[in-house]
Amino acid sequence: MNEHLEELYKDTPYSLKKTEKQALYQRVLSELTLHHYSHCREYKRILDAMGYDPKKAAPLEAQPMLPVRLFKEYDLLSIPREEVAKTMTSSGTSGQKVSRVFLDKANTRAQTKVLTEIISSFIGKKRLPLLILDTRLALKDRSMFSARGAGIVGFSTFGREIMYALDENMQLDISGIRQFLAKHRDEPILLFGYTYMIWQYVVCALREAGTAMKIENGSLFHIGGWKKLKDQMVDAPTYNQVIREVLGNVSVHNYYGMAEQLGSVFVECEYGHMHCSNFSDILIRRPGDFSCAAPNERGLIELVSLLPTSYPGHILLTEDEGEIIGEDDCPCGRNGKYFKIHGRIKGAEIRGCSDTYERR
Amino acid sequence: MQKYGGAAIRMSDVKYLIGNEAVCDSPLEPYADMVCHFAAELSDTFMKETSAKVYPDIMAFAFWCRKGNIQTLKRQFISNEKRLGRGLAFHIAPSNVPVNFAFTYLFSLLAGNATIVRVPSRSFPQVEILCRGLKQVLENYPEIKKRTAFVQYPANNTITEKFCAKADVRVIWGGDETVQEIRKCPVKPRCIDVVFADRYSLCLLDGAAVLNASDAEICKLAERFYNDTYLMDQNACSSPQLICWRNETREAKERFWHSVAAYAKAHYPLQAASAMDKYTQMCCDSIDLENLGAIRRVENLLYCVELKKLPPDITGLRGKCGYFYEYALDGLTELIDVLTEKVQTITYYGADAGEIQDFIITNHVKGVDRIVPVGKALDIGVIWDGYDLVRMMSRIVDRNK
């Protein structure tokens, strides 16, 4: 199932140009669709109900997409249960349903490998001293992998001499960080954390303490939602600028990915654009009829990944809005589509007479 | 004083939009002349009010309370019985139907009750316009004015309890959950509850009639069906969810749904979140539903899931914002077992209301309170949900020689 991945590993992760990528994706995704159709009962029922014929190859735009919410409602597997090596859950606030994603060994391996390909194309193959802008506590519950803990574990493979910047009470360990930085003064360092937590527990703490770190050569990778930051009127350029003010010379890379498609993540380049790699693609759908939107037109984000084989998550319709900025022509030199994310769509306001005793 | 989410709630948190705490609770006769005049003047006021004209729901209210209609209702009501209102009625209006509070108020007044209405706190322009007009007209009717209060307050049982304690009638809109919640508040032993629980509605279409109709007639039918469904995001209890076909043919279904989709395309503002919800529901239905037939889909505007067999409980077949289920009937008798007490309205086209009514009665069916033509599903009136509201909210003063 994974021969195409082996081929891609031979190249750099942003090498494919439009026509080449289209041909590859039509072929591989058609195979994946047929694979899941043959192995996942629920997926088959959906495609049958849609009247979709998985035996015919189809261009990416015509391939069926699963709404991400489905992973919260059903256990979707394309492998026998006994082959599940790891169950991922999405982070969700209390009371919300969480997604459950089932991985076998091959999928777990592919996710790690692809994440490595992508991240190392930014920072090099060598392991770097890693400062995790989070608390060790986030790792505690290893039995059910939470997205937060899993993210940290996943990223830890790029680091060595790992230091956690926050103590168990979420307090910033300023002197500890200073020691860490002093020790690694002459080498590039790597930083990782969650977008909002970095803002709240690192940026704000440093500002309050009236101090700043002077990292000479760092790369920060961060992931997570922007909603709370948006509420505080913090946008990506502001975020990046403030990070550099309080941490020093750090290149900031936001990255985007779903618990349902770990591995094939989308990383922000030096020009502030999110990029598809060879392992992933993006389409923007118009909400009215799910037709494909034009470049620079806002719509629902559809995420495509070549990785998922143990669960039918290769083509997902998300509840996020975004727009494609361009393809193969970002000044950073990476090929593939690059895009912008506008965040979660607004919940529907429904008229009518049910559900009415106003609750808070 | 009770604490809710850290905030202390007091009676001073109650906002009186109209009236005050001192509501006079002495009853009036049903359809008292004064009240009929008041209704007519309200009608005139809103018919003339420019800001109200853009709201079809306010216009529907104004049209309903016009002099002619109230007089007709009064004539139909008159019998040998002598009646009086029950006293003080406390109404919980639904939070997401803007004009319902005005209807429930008038029904209560017509029955002869002093009336306190809890108005939705979500800000609807309609609520504002209606309150402004009501306030103005009430100035000419001091006897009604002192029997009227409109209140707003955050959902809170401590406050609700205070109002409930005084009530002779309690009118609870808003479905099962609200009914349960409000019923926790004690009332006087003689107090009567008029409750509006969750209901389910369906539509009966005749395939032959749909095929034989002129193009103009089909467009009209589509518009009426739209008004019954999309207009309230299909979320009113009288909005049909399930479409049952008699004399079903592929052509008839094609023709009907095509016209509905065309009308919706021109009129319905589909939100992105609703598009996602409908697509997700289609996937869930594909997985969950047994006896699934074809799924019709016109863009994201219209989804219709065909069923080859009806499940024992049809009330689970619920969509929103243009998501329907359809089923081809062999005959009405197939419906007997699924028309439970949860079923409220049957809308029909190409069928005879009398025939459906007879079918319900002769088969001793537990559900179905209303049988109305397509287009009238949301038309509220003094007979609603199987109740004669004016009679329920008043009492008989009997005499015997």
Interface residues (C-beta under 8 A of the other chain):
Chain A: E42 R45 I46 D48 A49 M50 G51 L66 P67 R69 L70 E73 Y74 P287 G288 D289 F290 L300 L317 E319 E321 I345 K346 G347 A348 E349 I350 R351 G352 C353 S354 D355 T356 Y357 E358 R359 R360
Chain B: G5 I92 P94 S95 N96 V97 N100 P120 S121 R122 P154 A155 W173 G174 G175 E177 T178 E181 I182 F196 D198 L231 M232 D233 Q234 N235 A236 C237 S239 L270 Q271 A272 A273 S274 A275 M276 D277 Y279 T280 M282 C283 C284 D285 S286 I287 L292 A294 I295 E299 N300 L301 K320 C321
